[in-house]
Amino acid sequence: MDQLPGGDARRHGYPRPGPDDAACRRLPRRRPLELCIKAATAFGSRDEALARRYREGRSPRRRLADVGVDTAAFHSRPGLALSAIRTDWHHWADERRETREWLARITAPDGIAKDWAEQIGSRLLDLSITAVESPFFTILDTWTTTSPDEQRLRIVTALITRAAETEELARAAHKQLLDWATKGHPHRRMVVAQACSGRYGMRWPHMAFVRLRHILAADDEAARIAASALSTHAAASTDGLQRVVETVETWFERYPTHLAGPRAFLALTDPTHSVLDTLMSAAQAAPATRDFLINGWMQTLRQPDVRDHAHQILLGWARAAHEGRLNRATTFGILTDVRNAHTPLDAMSRFLYGSPDQDDKALIEARFALANLRACNHTQCSEPHCPLNEAAGPFPGSTTGGPGETPP
């Protein structure tokens, strides 16, 4: 927004003081005259005494004219528009609440300036660098709840990223993203996930991982974007992979019942991504990486909420090994260690899952049958404490946790 079309209204004989001038300066250049007039009129009801004072009071246009700034100056000197906005905000301190409400109205899905949210948000961001009680973060909050379309969420993501990159607003922007990540609102979660998968995550990976941990607590589109962001960061460089692996290990250790660790682990070990190839190669030479894969599977298999996803990843490992994309010895060696650690090595586990020195065809056939037969509810049994009746009950769920701002 280089310049705003306040001059159009003035040149056509509409000397609306007060919000008319402010509205036109806050709307993009070369817009139709009627857009500026409608936006200004929306500031308040015509029956309100406040609106009358705005229409008849001494406007910023007149104050600027007193110091030699005319409408043509906005074309040749774009920076004057922002100066005029700051002047409005400063001199009308007692009307700031009304101004915030007006901005929310005109940028609502059915608002007069709904198509100019990006430019208005950019103006408010610039204003917030120096002005007190800036409406910038308040308006972003409003947009994520009242205008949750994809385009508006992309605008909010870009603006909050710019705010984080601005020295005066960085702290507030980091806090805003953390608040949005922890509160559970779906559209705000999307903004956080998108920001952490973009420039914000590249510049502040540590802060991004903390926010992504909260996002991964739920199973939705934002969580899928968060998991993809971790995989992308890990695939970008050796340091990035090491940083993500250490982060997931920390999540497993500090938040054993939280779903962030398992979901992140499954994203890293997905055979459709290149990160798994790197991890498998490293596992052949580095015991620490092998231990990470084994422990990761151990922790993940304990979480019923990711059972179906874990099964798909395990199936992907089997197919990748069968097709030669993964080293068979390394792949099945890791899975054998996981199997041995995941189940007790007693006679029944050896019967169900086998052992390295047992390849009896009868046992293989029995395992195949047991894997494909439906569980019997054993309803004929009249014994109240029949173990098979108890085994047929629902599997207990898991608890998610991990509130608060702590290292990832």
ZICORNOR-V659607 format. One line per field, one symbol per residue. ss: DSSP state (2 for helix, 1 for strand, 0 for the rest). phi: phi as a letter, one per 30 degrees, with the letter a starting at -180 (. if undefined). burial: # if it has 16 or more other C-alpha atoms within 10 Angstrom, else .. Layout:
ss->???
phi->???
burial->???
This chain:
ss->000002222220000000222222220000002222222220000000222222220002222222000000222200222222222222202222222222222200000002222222222222222200000222222222220002222222222222220000022222222222222002222222222200222220222222222220000022222222222222220222222222222222220000222222222200000222222222222022222222222222200222222222222222222200000222222222222222000022222220100100222222222222000000000000002222200000000000000000
phi->.daccededddcicdddideddddddcddideeddddddddddadddddddddddcdddeedddddciccddddddbedddddddddedddcddcdddddddddddcdecddcddcdddddddddddddcddhddeddddedddccbddddddddddddddddddcedcedddddddddddcdideddddddddddccdedddbddddddddeddddccaddddddddddddddddadddddddedddedddddbdcddddeddddddcdddcdddedddddddcceddddddddddeddddcddceddddddddddddddddidcddddddddddddedddbddcddddddcibecbbedddddddddddcdddddhdddcddcddddddddddddcccaidjcbed
burial->#.########....###############...#.###.######......#..##...####........#..##....###.######......#..###########..###..############.....####.##..##..##...##############...##..##.#######...#############.##...##############..###############....##.###.###.##..#################...###.##..#.....##.##########.#.##..##..##.###.##....###.##..###.##..#.......#..##........##........................#............#.....#
